[in-house]
Amino acid sequence: MKKIQLIQKIVQEGVVAVLRAETAGEVVAMAEEAISGGIKVIEITMTVPFALKAIEELAQKYKWNSPDESTYAIIGVGTVLDSETARAAILSGAEFVVSPCLSIETVALCNRYRVPVMPGVMTVKEIKEALELGADIVKLFPGNLYSPSVIKVIKGPLPQANIMPTGGVSLQNLGEWIKEGAVAVGIGSDLTNDAVKAQDYSLIRKKAAAYVNAYRQAKEI
Protein backbone atom coordinates (compact mmCIF):
# COMPACT_ATOMS: atom_id res chain seq x y z
CA MET A 1 0.00 0.00 0.00
CA LYS A 2 2.84 2.43 0.82
CA LYS A 3 4.30 1.99 -2.67
CA ILE A 4 0.97 2.79 -4.30
CA GLN A 5 0.51 5.85 -2.10
CA LEU A 6 4.00 7.10 -2.92
CA ILE A 7 3.45 6.72 -6.66
CA GLN A 8 0.15 8.57 -6.38
CA LYS A 9 1.82 11.41 -4.48
CA ILE A 10 4.69 11.66 -6.98
CA VAL A 11 2.20 11.89 -9.85
CA GLN A 12 0.09 14.36 -7.89
CA GLU A 13 3.10 16.62 -7.27
CA GLY A 14 4.19 16.22 -10.89
CA VAL A 15 7.60 17.93 -10.67
CA VAL A 16 10.75 16.06 -9.59
CA ALA A 17 13.88 18.08 -8.75
CA VAL A 18 16.96 16.18 -9.95
CA LEU A 19 19.81 17.57 -7.86
CA ARG A 20 23.55 17.29 -8.42
CA ALA A 21 26.30 19.11 -6.51
CA GLU A 22 29.96 18.86 -5.59
CA THR A 23 29.30 18.10 -1.91
CA ALA A 24 26.61 16.54 0.24
CA GLY A 25 26.15 19.82 2.10
CA GLU A 26 25.51 21.71 -1.13
CA VAL A 27 22.93 19.25 -2.40
CA VAL A 28 21.10 19.33 0.94
CA ALA A 29 20.97 23.14 0.74
CA MET A 30 19.67 22.91 -2.83
CA ALA A 31 16.99 20.42 -1.77
CA GLU A 32 15.80 22.60 1.08
CA GLU A 33 15.43 25.60 -1.24
CA ALA A 34 13.57 23.52 -3.85
CA ILE A 35 11.21 22.20 -1.18
CA SER A 36 10.63 25.72 0.17
CA GLY A 37 9.75 26.74 -3.39
CA GLY A 38 7.10 24.05 -3.61
CA ILE A 39 8.81 21.11 -5.34
CA LYS A 40 8.09 18.27 -2.97
CA VAL A 41 9.74 15.37 -4.84
CA ILE A 42 13.52 15.44 -4.56
CA GLU A 43 15.94 13.14 -6.37
CA ILE A 44 19.51 13.16 -5.00
CA THR A 45 21.84 11.70 -7.60
CA MET A 46 24.51 9.18 -6.68
CA THR A 47 27.07 11.29 -8.54
CA VAL A 48 27.16 13.55 -5.46
CA PRO A 49 30.05 12.65 -3.11
CA PHE A 50 28.58 11.15 0.09
CA ALA A 51 25.14 11.19 -1.52
CA LEU A 52 23.85 8.63 0.98
CA LYS A 53 24.68 11.02 3.81
CA ALA A 54 22.62 13.73 2.11
CA ILE A 55 19.70 11.34 1.54
CA GLU A 56 19.78 10.24 5.18
CA GLU A 57 19.81 13.83 6.44
CA LEU A 58 16.91 14.87 4.21
CA ALA A 59 14.91 11.71 4.90
CA GLN A 60 15.13 12.33 8.62
CA LYS A 61 13.93 15.93 8.22
CA TYR A 62 11.19 15.41 5.62
CA LYS A 63 8.47 12.74 5.55
CA TRP A 64 6.32 11.77 2.58
CA ASN A 65 3.25 11.36 4.81
CA SER A 66 3.76 14.43 7.00
CA PRO A 67 0.63 16.58 7.45
CA ASP A 68 2.94 19.55 8.07
CA GLU A 69 3.67 21.34 4.79
CA SER A 70 7.06 22.48 6.09
CA THR A 71 8.26 18.91 6.68
CA TYR A 72 6.45 17.19 3.80
CA ALA A 73 8.64 15.99 0.93
CA ILE A 74 9.46 12.75 -0.84
CA ILE A 75 13.20 12.07 -0.90
CA GLY A 76 14.56 9.65 -3.48
CA VAL A 77 17.77 8.65 -5.19
CA GLY A 78 18.87 8.98 -8.81
CA THR A 79 21.66 7.87 -11.16
CA VAL A 80 21.43 4.38 -9.69
CA LEU A 81 23.44 2.01 -11.87
CA ASP A 82 23.02 -1.26 -9.97
CA SER A 83 20.95 -3.05 -7.35
CA GLU A 84 23.64 -2.71 -4.67
CA THR A 85 23.45 1.07 -4.88
CA ALA A 86 19.65 0.95 -4.81
CA ARG A 87 19.67 -1.16 -1.65
CA ALA A 88 22.16 1.16 0.09
CA ALA A 89 20.04 4.20 -0.79
CA ILE A 90 16.84 2.56 0.42
CA LEU A 91 18.53 1.78 3.74
CA SER A 92 19.55 5.44 3.94
CA GLY A 93 15.93 6.51 3.58
CA ALA A 94 15.32 6.88 -0.16
CA GLU A 95 11.60 6.50 -0.91
CA PHE A 96 12.02 5.97 -4.67
CA VAL A 97 14.79 4.94 -7.06
CA VAL A 98 15.60 6.40 -10.48
CA SER A 99 18.16 5.06 -12.93
CA PRO A 100 19.49 6.42 -16.24
CA CYS A 101 18.99 3.05 -17.94
CA LEU A 102 17.06 -0.18 -17.57
CA SER A 103 18.62 -2.61 -15.08
CA ILE A 104 16.74 -5.86 -14.50
CA GLU A 105 18.44 -6.41 -11.13
CA THR A 106 17.65 -2.91 -9.89
CA VAL A 107 13.97 -3.12 -10.81
CA ALA A 108 13.74 -6.57 -9.22
CA LEU A 109 15.29 -5.37 -5.96
CA CYS A 110 13.01 -2.35 -5.73
CA ASN A 111 9.97 -4.51 -6.40
CA ARG A 112 11.15 -6.92 -3.70
CA TYR A 113 11.13 -4.12 -1.14
CA ARG A 114 8.04 -2.41 -2.60
CA VAL A 115 9.90 0.79 -3.46
CA PRO A 116 8.83 2.80 -6.55
CA VAL A 117 11.43 2.50 -9.31
CA MET A 118 11.73 4.60 -12.46
CA PRO A 119 14.20 3.12 -14.93
CA GLY A 120 15.58 5.19 -17.78
CA VAL A 121 14.37 4.21 -21.26
CA MET A 122 14.78 5.48 -24.81
CA THR A 123 12.86 3.04 -27.02
CA VAL A 124 9.48 1.34 -27.20
CA LYS A 125 11.28 -1.98 -26.70
CA GLU A 126 12.86 -0.76 -23.45
CA ILE A 127 9.55 0.65 -22.22
CA LYS A 128 7.83 -2.69 -22.90
CA GLU A 129 10.59 -4.54 -21.04
CA ALA A 130 10.37 -2.13 -18.10
CA LEU A 131 6.61 -2.67 -17.86
CA GLU A 132 7.08 -6.44 -17.96
CA LEU A 133 9.57 -6.15 -15.08
CA GLY A 134 7.02 -4.22 -13.02
CA ALA A 135 8.13 -0.59 -13.34
CA ASP A 136 5.19 1.72 -12.61
CA ILE A 137 6.77 4.82 -14.17
CA VAL A 138 9.47 4.96 -16.85
CA LYS A 139 11.92 7.83 -17.20
CA LEU A 140 12.25 9.01 -20.80
CA PHE A 141 15.91 9.99 -20.86
CA PRO A 142 17.46 12.08 -22.18
CA GLY A 143 14.25 13.97 -22.85
CA ASN A 144 15.94 16.62 -24.95
CA LEU A 145 16.35 14.08 -27.75
CA TYR A 146 12.59 14.09 -28.24
CA SER A 147 9.73 16.51 -28.67
CA PRO A 148 6.78 16.25 -26.27
CA SER A 149 4.66 14.75 -29.07
CA VAL A 150 6.65 11.51 -28.75
CA ILE A 151 4.57 10.55 -25.71
CA LYS A 152 1.37 10.22 -27.74
CA VAL A 153 3.28 8.23 -30.33
CA ILE A 154 4.55 5.83 -27.64
CA LYS A 155 1.12 5.56 -26.09
CA GLY A 156 -0.27 4.34 -29.40
CA PRO A 157 1.07 0.80 -28.87
CA LEU A 158 1.64 1.24 -25.11
CA PRO A 159 -1.25 3.26 -23.67
CA GLN A 160 -0.56 1.79 -20.22
CA ALA A 161 2.93 3.34 -20.00
CA ASN A 162 3.40 6.10 -17.42
CA ILE A 163 6.15 8.32 -18.81
CA MET A 164 8.29 10.92 -17.01
CA PRO A 165 10.61 12.91 -19.33
CA THR A 166 13.86 14.09 -17.75
CA GLY A 167 16.53 16.21 -19.39
CA GLY A 168 15.60 19.16 -21.53
CA VAL A 169 12.40 19.99 -19.66
CA SER A 170 12.09 23.75 -19.14
CA LEU A 171 9.55 26.33 -18.05
CA GLN A 172 8.87 26.94 -21.72
CA ASN A 173 7.97 23.34 -22.62
CA LEU A 174 6.77 21.82 -19.33
CA GLY A 175 3.14 22.54 -20.15
CA GLU A 176 3.46 20.85 -23.51
CA TRP A 177 4.98 17.70 -21.95
CA ILE A 178 2.11 17.49 -19.47
CA LYS A 179 -0.58 18.12 -22.06
CA GLU A 180 0.91 15.41 -24.30
CA GLY A 181 0.51 12.89 -21.48
CA ALA A 182 3.57 12.93 -19.20
CA VAL A 183 2.62 11.81 -15.68
CA ALA A 184 5.44 13.92 -14.21
CA VAL A 185 8.62 15.71 -15.30
CA GLY A 186 12.18 15.67 -14.01
CA ILE A 187 13.91 19.05 -13.71
CA GLY A 188 17.70 19.12 -13.49
CA SER A 189 20.25 21.79 -14.34
CA ASP A 190 17.70 24.41 -15.37
CA LEU A 191 16.55 24.53 -11.75
CA THR A 192 20.00 25.10 -10.26
CA ASN A 193 22.34 26.61 -12.88
CA ASP A 194 21.61 30.27 -12.16
CA ALA A 195 21.85 29.72 -8.41
CA VAL A 196 25.20 27.94 -8.70
CA LYS A 197 26.66 30.65 -10.94
CA ALA A 198 25.49 33.41 -8.59
CA GLN A 199 26.24 31.40 -5.44
CA ASP A 200 22.75 32.31 -4.29
CA TYR A 201 20.65 29.23 -3.56
CA SER A 202 17.55 31.34 -2.90
CA LEU A 203 17.25 31.51 -6.69
CA ILE A 204 16.43 27.78 -6.61
CA ARG A 205 13.41 28.54 -4.42
CA LYS A 206 12.16 31.13 -6.91
CA LYS A 207 12.72 28.84 -9.90
CA ALA A 208 11.02 25.95 -8.08
CA ALA A 209 7.95 28.10 -7.44
CA ALA A 210 7.84 29.00 -11.14
CA TYR A 211 7.97 25.31 -12.11
CA VAL A 212 5.21 24.39 -9.66
CA ASN A 213 3.06 27.21 -11.01
CA ALA A 214 3.70 26.10 -14.61
CA TYR A 215 2.73 22.54 -13.72
CA ARG A 216 -0.47 23.62 -12.02
CA GLN A 217 -1.42 25.75 -14.97
CA ALA A 218 -0.81 22.83 -17.32
CA LYS A 219 -2.95 20.57 -15.14
CA GLU A 220 -5.43 23.41 -14.49
CA ILE A 221 -5.16 22.74 -10.77
C-alpha positions as CSV (number, residue, x, y, z in Angstrom):
1,M,0.0,0.0,0.0
2,K,2.8,2.4,0.8
3,K,4.3,2.0,-2.7
4,I,1.0,2.8,-4.3
5,Q,0.5,5.8,-2.1
6,L,4.0,7.1,-2.9
7,I,3.5,6.7,-6.7
8,Q,0.1,8.6,-6.4
9,K,1.8,11.4,-4.5
10,I,4.7,11.7,-7.0
11,V,2.2,11.9,-9.9
12,Q,0.1,14.4,-7.9
13,E,3.1,16.6,-7.3
14,G,4.2,16.2,-10.9
15,V,7.6,17.9,-10.7
16,V,10.8,16.1,-9.6
17,A,13.9,18.1,-8.7
18,V,17.0,16.2,-10.0
19,L,19.8,17.6,-7.9
20,R,23.5,17.3,-8.4
21,A,26.3,19.1,-6.5
22,E,30.0,18.9,-5.6
23,T,29.3,18.1,-1.9
24,A,26.6,16.5,0.2
25,G,26.2,19.8,2.1
26,E,25.5,21.7,-1.1
27,V,22.9,19.2,-2.4
28,V,21.1,19.3,0.9
29,A,21.0,23.1,0.7
30,M,19.7,22.9,-2.8
31,A,17.0,20.4,-1.8
32,E,15.8,22.6,1.1
33,E,15.4,25.6,-1.2
34,A,13.6,23.5,-3.8
35,I,11.2,22.2,-1.2
36,S,10.6,25.7,0.2
37,G,9.8,26.7,-3.4
38,G,7.1,24.1,-3.6
39,I,8.8,21.1,-5.3
40,K,8.1,18.3,-3.0
41,V,9.7,15.4,-4.8
42,I,13.5,15.4,-4.6
43,E,15.9,13.1,-6.4
44,I,19.5,13.2,-5.0
45,T,21.8,11.7,-7.6
46,M,24.5,9.2,-6.7
47,T,27.1,11.3,-8.5
48,V,27.2,13.6,-5.5
49,P,30.0,12.6,-3.1
50,F,28.6,11.2,0.1
51,A,25.1,11.2,-1.5
52,L,23.8,8.6,1.0
53,K,24.7,11.0,3.8
54,A,22.6,13.7,2.1
55,I,19.7,11.3,1.5
56,E,19.8,10.2,5.2
57,E,19.8,13.8,6.4
58,L,16.9,14.9,4.2
59,A,14.9,11.7,4.9
60,Q,15.1,12.3,8.6
61,K,13.9,15.9,8.2
62,Y,11.2,15.4,5.6
63,K,8.5,12.7,5.5
64,W,6.3,11.8,2.6
65,N,3.3,11.4,4.8
66,S,3.8,14.4,7.0
67,P,0.6,16.6,7.5
68,D,2.9,19.6,8.1
69,E,3.7,21.3,4.8
70,S,7.1,22.5,6.1
71,T,8.3,18.9,6.7
72,Y,6.5,17.2,3.8
73,A,8.6,16.0,0.9
74,I,9.5,12.8,-0.8
75,I,13.2,12.1,-0.9
76,G,14.6,9.6,-3.5
77,V,17.8,8.6,-5.2
78,G,18.9,9.0,-8.8
79,T,21.7,7.9,-11.2
80,V,21.4,4.4,-9.7
81,L,23.4,2.0,-11.9
82,D,23.0,-1.3,-10.0
83,S,21.0,-3.1,-7.3
84,E,23.6,-2.7,-4.7
85,T,23.4,1.1,-4.9
86,A,19.6,1.0,-4.8
87,R,19.7,-1.2,-1.6
88,A,22.2,1.2,0.1
89,A,20.0,4.2,-0.8
90,I,16.8,2.6,0.4
91,L,18.5,1.8,3.7
92,S,19.6,5.4,3.9
93,G,15.9,6.5,3.6
94,A,15.3,6.9,-0.2
95,E,11.6,6.5,-0.9
96,F,12.0,6.0,-4.7
97,V,14.8,4.9,-7.1
98,V,15.6,6.4,-10.5
99,S,18.2,5.1,-12.9
100,P,19.5,6.4,-16.2
101,C,19.0,3.1,-17.9
102,L,17.1,-0.2,-17.6
103,S,18.6,-2.6,-15.1
104,I,16.7,-5.9,-14.5
105,E,18.4,-6.4,-11.1
106,T,17.6,-2.9,-9.9
107,V,14.0,-3.1,-10.8
108,A,13.7,-6.6,-9.2
109,L,15.3,-5.4,-6.0
110,C,13.0,-2.3,-5.7
111,N,10.0,-4.5,-6.4
112,R,11.1,-6.9,-3.7
113,Y,11.1,-4.1,-1.1
114,R,8.0,-2.4,-2.6
115,V,9.9,0.8,-3.5
116,P,8.8,2.8,-6.5
117,V,11.4,2.5,-9.3
118,M,11.7,4.6,-12.5
119,P,14.2,3.1,-14.9
120,G,15.6,5.2,-17.8
121,V,14.4,4.2,-21.3
122,M,14.8,5.5,-24.8
123,T,12.9,3.0,-27.0
124,V,9.5,1.3,-27.2
125,K,11.3,-2.0,-26.7
126,E,12.9,-0.8,-23.5
127,I,9.5,0.6,-22.2
128,K,7.8,-2.7,-22.9
129,E,10.6,-4.5,-21.0
130,A,10.4,-2.1,-18.1
131,L,6.6,-2.7,-17.9
132,E,7.1,-6.4,-18.0
133,L,9.6,-6.2,-15.1
134,G,7.0,-4.2,-13.0
135,A,8.1,-0.6,-13.3
136,D,5.2,1.7,-12.6
137,I,6.8,4.8,-14.2
138,V,9.5,5.0,-16.9
139,K,11.9,7.8,-17.2
140,L,12.3,9.0,-20.8
141,F,15.9,10.0,-20.9
142,P,17.5,12.1,-22.2
143,G,14.3,14.0,-22.8
144,N,15.9,16.6,-25.0
145,L,16.4,14.1,-27.7
146,Y,12.6,14.1,-28.2
147,S,9.7,16.5,-28.7
148,P,6.8,16.2,-26.3
149,S,4.7,14.8,-29.1
150,V,6.7,11.5,-28.7
151,I,4.6,10.6,-25.7
152,K,1.4,10.2,-27.7
153,V,3.3,8.2,-30.3
154,I,4.6,5.8,-27.6
155,K,1.1,5.6,-26.1
156,G,-0.3,4.3,-29.4
157,P,1.1,0.8,-28.9
158,L,1.6,1.2,-25.1
159,P,-1.3,3.3,-23.7
160,Q,-0.6,1.8,-20.2
161,A,2.9,3.3,-20.0
162,N,3.4,6.1,-17.4
163,I,6.2,8.3,-18.8
164,M,8.3,10.9,-17.0
165,P,10.6,12.9,-19.3
166,T,13.9,14.1,-17.7
167,G,16.5,16.2,-19.4
168,G,15.6,19.2,-21.5
169,V,12.4,20.0,-19.7
170,S,12.1,23.8,-19.1
171,L,9.6,26.3,-18.0
172,Q,8.9,26.9,-21.7
173,N,8.0,23.3,-22.6
174,L,6.8,21.8,-19.3
175,G,3.1,22.5,-20.1
176,E,3.5,20.8,-23.5
177,W,5.0,17.7,-22.0
178,I,2.1,17.5,-19.5
179,K,-0.6,18.1,-22.1
180,E,0.9,15.4,-24.3
181,G,0.5,12.9,-21.5
182,A,3.6,12.9,-19.2
183,V,2.6,11.8,-15.7
184,A,5.4,13.9,-14.2
185,V,8.6,15.7,-15.3
186,G,12.2,15.7,-14.0
187,I,13.9,19.1,-13.7
188,G,17.7,19.1,-13.5
189,S,20.3,21.8,-14.3
190,D,17.7,24.4,-15.4
191,L,16.5,24.5,-11.7
192,T,20.0,25.1,-10.3
193,N,22.3,26.6,-12.9
194,D,21.6,30.3,-12.2
195,A,21.9,29.7,-8.4
196,V,25.2,27.9,-8.7
197,K,26.7,30.7,-10.9
198,A,25.5,33.4,-8.6
199,Q,26.2,31.4,-5.4
200,D,22.7,32.3,-4.3
201,Y,20.6,29.2,-3.6
202,S,17.6,31.3,-2.9
203,L,17.3,31.5,-6.7
204,I,16.4,27.8,-6.6
205,R,13.4,28.5,-4.4
206,K,12.2,31.1,-6.9
207,K,12.7,28.8,-9.9
208,A,11.0,26.0,-8.1
209,A,8.0,28.1,-7.4
210,A,7.8,29.0,-11.1
211,Y,8.0,25.3,-12.1
212,V,5.2,24.4,-9.7
213,N,3.1,27.2,-11.0
214,A,3.7,26.1,-14.6
215,Y,2.7,22.5,-13.7
216,R,-0.5,23.6,-12.0
217,Q,-1.4,25.8,-15.0
218,A,-0.8,22.8,-17.3
219,K,-3.0,20.6,-15.1
220,E,-5.4,23.4,-14.5
221,I,-5.2,22.7,-10.8
